[in-house]
């Protein structure tokens, strides 16, 4: 481990989670710093909105091209500061770039003014709806996917016409700075700004008067964010954790299911909010599935070198949670098919596959956020569905089945479902992403993501005088009889 020099109280160091080396040092922005950033953003938002959809599309796609042209440089930084292998960083960046491209190109179609039907009673009105930017959006990002996840807010908020003040995780501020700096190469106005620091800085952003705030992180912190924003009635988008279920149906391709569960549970060191944490395998395929899953898990290895399957646990305190879950599972009668308590080797955790773990154990009920998977044998798909839904979380789910996938998906209480693939719902730019219950509310991505960072404005315009003047005190004498006759004729003939 590298010993760091003492820092002023107004600074903090970002460390490589694998080596402890200092990546960069950053300011701990105060409430006054945050207020100034928001004030600058509010002025810049007027300029940004005036660029229109066409102008914003052009500038955002210039930014997209800069990110894409420097892919290797950015992936190397992500490896140093976040710890994930560069190939995983490249995948994350590729997805983020595609979402940025889609948002910038789709904003006008989704948010632009469009005519809607005016109905019969208001047939003389020209009715339209358009979506207006909030103004300044605050974004508090996570450390596990420090580009893809915050850009799910930032790209869509910018495309909608908002300025953005971004607080990245204190574990990945250099990655956030890279994004802001490259945007500034294209847009000189302070449309997209960086603030850095710990929880106090994030709280200052919540209470700074931003017009909307998007948060990604734990459920507990999400509740505190909501409480802080409630003082100013600031609307929020909350994307919290998950305890996502993976259902292996009786007609599943077992080899494909095991491969997908392994990547969904172990990829990014298990630090994926929509990753696989609980598997429910129908009895007829359970043994074959566990054997194949264990075979694959034994081939994986955590480390920093190029041959490693995944990297370190980015947030040191998470290691204690992972170990507690493993210990509790084994103490409660669970069996470690692969790994076990000795798999926790800070800053790494080697793969762990657990079976026969009680449903009320912490390893099943709480978010682990590490490379561990619990597998339970179930009688049939119905029991798998019941257990999958029996969670305070509701972010995503995965199903492997030849013919029953859609039927099972329709019965799951969560925001996103992948059938015969894993995490694919996050890859599709047009699909909204988000959860229910303790996984949060609101959506990023897709048309819903664009609308999340705008508000609807309805406008009517009179085309010709109303055939029956009702919205006046100077109604004609026959207004009542004509209205009664019209309503009965149109809607009084039963349920046709």
C-alpha positions in Angstrom: 0.0 0.0 0.0 1.2 3.5 -0.8 1.4 6.0 2.1 -0.3 9.2 1.2 0.9 12.6 2.3 -1.3 14.6 4.7 -3.9 16.6 2.9 -5.6 19.9 3.9 -9.1 19.4 5.3 -10.5 20.9 2.1 -9.0 18.1 -0.1 -9.3 14.3 -0.4 -7.5 11.7 -2.4 -9.0 9.2 -4.8 -7.2 5.9 -4.5 -6.6 2.9 -6.8 -8.7 0.2 -4.9 -6.3 -2.5 -5.9 -3.0 -0.9 -4.9 -3.9 2.1 -2.6 -2.0 4.4 -4.9 -3.3 8.0 -5.2 -5.0 8.5 -8.6 -5.7 12.2 -8.0 -6.6 14.8 -5.3 -9.8 16.8 -5.2 -11.5 19.6 -3.4 -14.2 18.9 -0.8 -16.7 21.4 -2.1 -18.6 23.3 0.5 -22.3 24.4 0.4 -21.1 27.8 -0.9 -19.2 26.1 -3.7 -22.2 24.1 -4.7 -24.5 27.1 -4.6 -22.1 29.0 -6.9 -22.0 26.0 -9.3 -25.8 25.9 -9.4 -26.0 29.6 -10.0 -23.6 29.3 -12.9 -25.6 26.4 -14.3 -28.9 28.4 -14.1 -27.5 31.1 -16.3 -26.0 28.5 -18.7 -29.2 26.6 -18.9 -30.9 29.6 -20.6 -28.2 29.5 -23.3 -28.3 25.7 -23.6 -32.1 25.7 -24.0 -31.8 28.3 -26.7 -29.6 26.0 -28.8 -32.7 24.0 -29.6 -32.9 20.3 -30.2 -30.8 20.5 -33.4 -28.0 22.5 -31.8 -27.9 20.3 -28.7 -27.8 17.2 -30.9 -24.8 18.6 -32.8 -22.9 19.5 -29.7 -23.7 16.3 -27.8 -22.6 14.2 -30.7 -19.3 16.1 -30.9 -18.8 15.1 -27.2 -19.8 11.5 -28.1 -17.1 11.5 -30.7 -14.4 12.7 -28.3 -15.3 10.0 -25.8 -15.3 7.3 -28.5 -12.0 8.5 -30.0 -10.3 8.4 -26.6 -11.8 5.1 -25.5 -8.5 3.4 -24.5 -7.4 6.4 -22.5 -10.7 6.6 -20.6 -10.8 2.8 -20.0 -7.3 2.9 -18.5 -8.4 5.6 -16.1 -11.5 3.6 -15.1 -9.2 0.6 -14.4 -7.0 2.7 -12.2 -9.6 4.5 -10.2 -12.5 2.0 -10.2 -10.6 -1.3 -10.4 -12.5 -3.1 -13.1 -10.7 -4.8 -16.0 -10.2 -2.6 -19.0 -12.3 -4.9 -21.1 -15.2 -4.3 -18.7 -14.5 -0.6 -18.8 -14.7 -0.7 -22.6 -18.0 -2.4 -22.5 -19.4 0.1 -20.1 -18.1 3.0 -22.2 -19.6 1.5 -25.4 -23.0 1.3 -23.8 -22.8 4.8 -22.4 -21.8 6.2 -25.9 -24.8 4.4 -27.6 -27.2 5.8 -25.0 -25.7 9.3 -25.5 -26.2 9.0 -29.2 -29.8 7.8 -28.9 -30.8 10.5 -26.4 -29.3 13.3 -28.4 -31.0 12.1 -31.6 -34.4 11.2 -30.1 -35.1 14.2 -27.8 -37.0 16.2 -30.4 -39.2 13.3 -31.4 -40.0 12.4 -27.8 -40.2 15.9 -26.3 -41.0 18.2 -29.1 -44.4 19.9 -29.6 -47.1 17.5 -31.0 -50.8 17.8 -31.6 -53.2 15.7 -29.7 -56.9 15.0 -30.1 -59.2 17.6 -28.6 -62.3 15.5 -28.2 -65.9 16.4 -29.2 -66.8 18.9 -26.6 -63.6 20.9 -27.4 -63.6 20.2 -31.1 -63.0 23.8 -31.9 -59.6 23.7 -30.0 -56.2 23.0 -31.4 -54.5 21.0 -28.6 -50.8 20.4 -28.2 -48.3 19.1 -25.7 -44.6 19.7 -25.4 -42.0 18.9 -22.8 -40.0 21.7 -21.2 -36.6 21.3 -19.5 -36.6 21.8 -15.7 -33.6 24.1 -15.8 -30.8 22.7 -13.6 -30.6 19.0 -12.8 -28.4 17.7 -9.9 -26.9 14.3 -10.4 -25.3 12.2 -7.7 -23.5 9.2 -9.2 -22.3 5.8 -8.0 -18.9 4.2 -8.0 -19.7 0.8 -9.5 -20.6 2.0 -13.0 -19.1 5.5 -12.8 -19.8 6.3 -16.5 -22.8 4.3 -17.7 -25.0 4.9 -14.7 -24.6 8.7 -14.3 -24.7 9.3 -18.0 -28.2 7.6 -17.9 -29.1 10.9 -16.1 -26.6 13.3 -17.6 -27.1 12.4 -21.3 -30.8 12.5 -21.1 -31.0 15.6 -19.0 -28.7 17.5 -21.3 -30.6 16.3 -24.4 -33.8 17.6 -22.8 -32.3 21.0 -22.5 -31.1 21.1 -18.9 -27.8 22.1 -17.4 -26.3 19.5 -15.0 -24.3 19.8 -11.8 -22.7 16.4 -11.2 -21.3 15.0 -8.0 -19.6 11.7 -8.7 -18.8 9.2 -6.0 -15.9 10.1 -3.8 -14.4 6.8 -5.0 -14.4 7.8 -8.7 -14.1 11.6 -9.0 -11.3 11.5 -11.6 -13.7 9.6 -13.9 -16.3 12.3 -13.4 -13.8 15.0 -14.0 -12.8 13.3 -17.3 -16.4 13.5 -18.5 -16.8 17.1 -17.5 -13.5 18.2 -19.0 -14.2 16.5 -22.4 -17.6 18.1 -22.5 -16.0 21.5 -21.9 -13.9 21.0 -25.0 -17.1 21.2 -27.0 -19.3 23.5 -24.9 -17.5 26.5 -23.2 -20.5 27.6 -21.2 -20.8 25.9 -17.7 -23.7 23.7 -18.8 -22.1 20.6 -17.3 -20.2 21.1 -14.0 -18.4 19.0 -11.5 -18.6 19.2 -7.7 -16.6 16.8 -5.5 -16.6 15.7 -1.9 -18.3 13.4 0.5 -21.9 13.1 1.8 -22.0 16.7 3.0 -21.4 17.9 -0.6 -24.1 15.7 -1.9 -26.5 17.0 0.8 -25.6 20.6 -0.3 -26.6 19.7 -3.8 -29.9 18.3 -2.6 -30.7 21.6 -0.8 -29.1 24.0 -3.4 -32.3 24.7 -5.3 -31.7 22.5 -8.3 -34.9 21.9 -10.2 -34.6 18.1 -10.1 -32.2 15.7 -8.6 -31.2 12.2 -9.7 -29.6 9.8 -7.2 -28.1 6.4 -7.6 -26.9 4.5 -4.5 -28.1 2.6 -1.5 -31.7 2.6 -0.3 -30.7 4.1 3.0 -28.9 7.0 1.4 -31.7 7.4 -1.1 -34.1 8.0 1.8 -31.9 10.7 3.2 -31.7 12.3 -0.3 -35.5 12.3 -0.5 -35.7 13.9 3.0 -33.2 16.6 2.1 -35.0 17.4 -1.2 -38.4 17.4 0.4 -37.6 20.7 2.2 -37.7 22.5 -1.1 -40.1 20.2 -2.9 -37.4 19.3 -5.3 -38.5 16.3 -7.4 -36.2 13.3 -7.4 -35.3 10.2 -9.4 -34.1 7.4 -7.1 -32.3 4.4 -8.4 -31.3 2.2 -5.5 -30.1 -1.3 -5.0 -31.5 -4.7 -6.0 -31.5 -8.3 -5.0 -32.3 -9.6 -8.4 -33.6 -13.1 -9.0 -32.6 -15.5 -11.8 -35.1 -18.2 -12.6 -34.0 -21.4 -14.3 -37.2 -23.0 -15.7 -37.7 -26.7 -16.3 -37.2 -26.3 -20.0 -34.1 -24.0 -19.8 -30.9 -24.4 -21.7 -28.9 -25.2 -18.6 -25.4 -24.5 -20.1 -26.6 -21.1 -21.3 -28.3 -20.3 -18.1 -25.2 -21.1 -16.0 -23.0 -19.0 -18.2 -25.4 -16.0 -18.0 -25.9 -16.4 -14.2 -22.1 -16.5 -13.7 -21.5 -13.3 -15.7 -24.6 -11.6 -14.1 -23.4 -12.5 -10.6 -19.6 -12.2 -10.8 -19.1 -9.6 -13.5 -17.8 -6.3 -12.1 -17.0 -8.2 -9.0 -20.7 -8.6 -8.3 -21.0 -4.8 -7.9 -24.0 -4.4 -10.1 -27.3 -3.1 -8.8 -29.2 -5.3 -11.4 -26.8 -8.2 -11.1 -27.7 -11.8 -10.3 -27.7 -12.5 -6.5 -30.5 -15.1 -6.1 -31.0 -18.1 -8.4 -34.2 -20.3 -8.2 -33.7 -23.5 -10.3 -36.6 -25.9 -10.9 -35.8 -29.3 -9.3 -35.5 -31.2 -12.6 -32.6 -29.0 -13.8 -31.2 -28.0 -10.4 -28.3 -30.5 -10.1 -27.1 -30.0 -13.7 -27.3 -26.2 -13.3 -25.4 -26.1 -10.0 -22.7 -28.3 -11.4 -22.3 -26.2 -14.5 -22.3 -22.9 -12.5 -19.7 -24.3 -10.0 -17.5 -25.5 -12.9 -17.6 -22.0 -14.4 -17.0 -20.2 -11.1 -13.9 -22.3 -10.3 -12.3 -20.9 -13.5 -12.7 -17.3 -12.4 -10.2 -15.3 -10.5 -10.2 -11.8 -9.0 -7.1 -9.6 -9.5 -5.6 -6.6 -11.1 -3.6 -8.2 -13.9 -4.9 -8.7 -17.4 -5.7 -12.3 -16.8 -8.1 -11.6 -13.9 -11.8 -12.2 -14.5 -12.8 -9.2 -12.4 -11.2 -6.6 -10.1 -11.2 -5.6 -6.5 -14.1 -4.4 -4.3 -14.1 -0.7 -5.0 -15.5 0.5 -1.7 -13.5 -1.1 1.2 -16.4 -1.1 3.7 -18.4 -3.4 1.3 -16.0 -6.2 2.1 -17.4 -6.5 5.6 -20.9 -6.8 4.3 -19.9 -9.5 1.8 -18.1 -11.5 4.5 -21.1 -11.1 6.9 -23.5 -12.5 4.4 -21.2 -15.5 3.6 -20.7 -16.2 7.3 -24.4 -15.9 8.0 -25.4 -18.2 5.1 -23.0 -20.9 6.3 -23.9 -20.6 9.9 -27.6 -21.0 9.0 -27.0 -24.3 7.2 -26.0 -23.1 3.8 -23.4 -25.0 1.7 -20.5 -23.3 0.0 -20.2 -25.2 -3.3 -17.5 -22.9 -4.5 -15.4 -20.7 -2.2 -16.5 -19.7 1.3 -15.4 -17.4 4.1 -11.8 -17.7 3.0 -12.7 -16.2 -0.4 -12.7 -12.8 1.2 -9.1 -11.6 0.6 -9.2 -7.8 0.7 -9.3 -5.9 -1.5 -10.6 -9.0 -3.5 -13.3 -11.5 -3.0 -13.0 -14.7 -5.0 -16.1 -16.4 -6.4 -18.6 -17.8 -3.9 -21.5 -20.1 -4.8 -23.9 -21.0 -1.9 -26.8 -23.4 -1.8 -29.4 -24.4 0.8 -29.4 -20.9 2.2 -32.5 -19.9 4.2 -34.6 -17.3 2.5 -34.5 -15.0 5.6 -30.7 -15.0 5.8 -28.9 -11.8 5.0 -27.3 -13.5 2.0 -30.7 -13.8 0.4 -32.7 -11.0 1.9 -30.1 -8.1 1.7 -28.1 -6.7 -1.2 -24.6 -8.3 -1.0 -23.0 -6.4 -3.9 -20.2 -8.9 -4.3 -19.2 -11.9 -6.3 -21.6 -14.3 -4.5 -24.6 -16.2 -5.8 -27.1 -18.2 -3.8 -28.9 -21.1 -5.6 -32.2 -22.6 -4.3 -34.0 -25.7 -5.6 -37.7 -25.1 -6.2 -40.6 -27.4 -7.1 -41.7 -25.5 -10.1 -41.9 -22.2 -11.8 -44.7 -21.0 -9.6 -42.6 -21.4 -6.5 -39.7 -19.6 -8.2 -42.0 -16.7 -9.1 -43.3 -16.5 -5.5 -39.8 -16.4 -4.0 -38.5 -14.0 -6.6 -41.3 -11.5 -5.7 -40.8 -12.0 -2.0 -38.3 -9.2 -1.7 -38.3 -5.6 -0.6 -36.4 -4.9 -3.8 -37.7 -4.9 -7.3 -35.2 -3.7 -9.8 -34.6 -6.5 -12.4 -34.9 -10.3 -13.0 -33.6 -12.9 -15.4 -35.5 -15.9 -16.8 -34.1 -18.9 -18.7 -36.8 -20.9 -20.4 -37.4 -22.3 -23.9 -41.2 -21.6 -23.9 -42.3 -20.1 -20.6 -40.2 -16.9 -20.5 -42.9 -14.4 -21.2 -45.5 -16.1 -19.0 -43.1 -16.0 -16.1 -42.0 -12.4 -16.8 -45.6 -11.2 -16.7 -45.8 -12.4 -13.1 -42.7 -10.7 -11.8 -42.9 -7.6 -9.7 -39.8 -5.6 -10.9 -38.9 -2.9 -13.3 -36.9 -4.9 -15.8 -36.8 -8.5 -17.0 -34.4 -10.3 -19.4 -35.4 -13.6 -21.0 -32.7 -15.9 -22.1 -30.0 -13.2 -21.7 -28.7 -11.2 -18.7 -28.7 -7.5 -18.1 -29.8 -6.9 -21.7 -32.6 -4.5 -20.7 -29.9 -2.0 -19.7 -28.2 -2.2 -23.1 -31.3 -1.1 -25.1 -31.4 2.7 -25.3 -35.1 2.8 -25.9 -36.0 0.8 -22.8 -36.6 2.6 -19.5 -34.5 1.5 -16.5 -35.6 1.6 -12.9 -37.3 -0.4 -10.2 -40.1 -0.5 -7.6 -40.3 -0.7 -3.8 -36.8 -0.3 -2.2 -35.2 -0.2 -5.6 -36.5 3.3 -6.0 -38.7 5.1 -8.5 -38.5 7.2 -11.7 -36.8 6.0 -14.8 -33.6 6.7 -16.8 -33.1 5.7 -20.4 -35.5 5.6 -23.3 -38.4 8.0 -23.9 -39.3 7.8 -20.2 -35.8 8.9 -19.3 -36.1 12.0 -21.5 -39.4 12.9 -20.1 -38.1 12.3 -16.5 -36.0 15.4 -17.0 -38.7 17.6 -18.4 -42.2 18.7 -17.5 -45.2 18.7 -19.8 -46.9 21.8 -21.0 -50.4 21.7 -22.5 -51.6 24.4 -24.8 -55.0 24.9 -26.5 -55.8 27.4 -29.2 -59.3 28.3 -30.5 -59.7 27.4 -34.2 -63.3 28.5 -34.6 -66.3 29.5 -32.3 -67.7 26.6 -30.3 -70.9 25.1 -31.8 -72.4 25.1 -28.3 -71.2 28.0 -26.1 -70.9 26.4 -22.6 -67.8 28.1 -21.1 -69.6 31.4 -20.6 -72.4 32.9 -18.4 -74.0 34.1 -21.6 -75.2 30.7 -22.7 -77.9 30.3 -25.3 -81.4 29.2 -24.1 -81.1 25.8 -25.8 -77.6 25.1 -24.4 -78.9 22.7 -21.7 -81.1 20.6 -24.0 -78.5 20.4 -26.8 -75.8 19.3 -24.2 -78.1 16.6 -22.7 -79.0 15.3 -26.2 -75.4 15.3 -27.4 -74.1 13.4 -24.3 -76.8 10.8 -24.4 -76.4 10.3 -28.1 -72.6 9.9 -27.9 -72.1 8.0 -24.6 -75.5 6.8 -23.4 -75.9 3.7 -25.5 -74.1 1.1 -23.4 -70.6 -0.1 -23.5 -69.8 -0.1 -27.2 
